[in-house]
Amino acid sequence: MPRIVAPMRESQAPAPNRIRWTRAQCQAIQEANIIDGRYELVEGEIISKMGQGPQHAYVITRLIAWLFVLFGADFVRFQLPIQVPGQDNQTSEPEPDAAVLSRPASDFLEATPDASDVLMVVEVADTTLSFDRSTKAALYARAGIPEYWIVDIAGRQVLVHRQPTMEGYIETVEYGSDEMVVLLARPNDPVRVANLLPPVGR
């Protein structure tokens, strides 16, 4: 059965000699071709989004199929940026693996969706579970995103975070591969966790 788990908090000790980048600086160095490829900015750190493995890609494909059925293609974004509010706005521009919006894509032809436009976000974790559970969870909670899922490939589970506060999500629940879970925005449409994961033994 689903299990309530303690949230993983960020370390309060800053890294030595840490350089915190801003969104404006990242845009400038990208335009100067100093960095290229896919990356996201999280709490002032530039994080590469390259090198995703086959299992990660498989889960993204499963998420696309599932979320398109629930919400329609106009309301779902994959691996694209969202804007976060407050002090995080200058040093973070996350690109969740999936985001469900409250408004259609045509409303964002000239702007990036704000966190207030987001119903839920999903991160797929193969090598990034600790980061997704701590830093990403804290960022999405501060942004007020009502629901945050982590699809944990190695653990064959989904971690569902709800009730955001400035200190983090109040509720985090683990769902195993044989269990059913629903989205707050679609409470009558459960999905089996195994349907989002790579097949066993493949």
Secondary structure, 3 states (H helix, E strand, C coil): CCEECCCCCCCCCCCCCCCCCCHHHHHHHHHCCCCCCCEEEECCEEEECCCCCHHHHHHHHHHHHHHHHHHCHHHEECCCCCECCHHHHHCCECCCCEEEECCCHHHHCCCCCEHHHEEEEEEEECCCHHHHHHHHHHHHHHCCCCEEEEEECCCCEEEEEEEEECCEEEEEEEEECCCEEEECCEEEEEEEHHHHCCCCCC
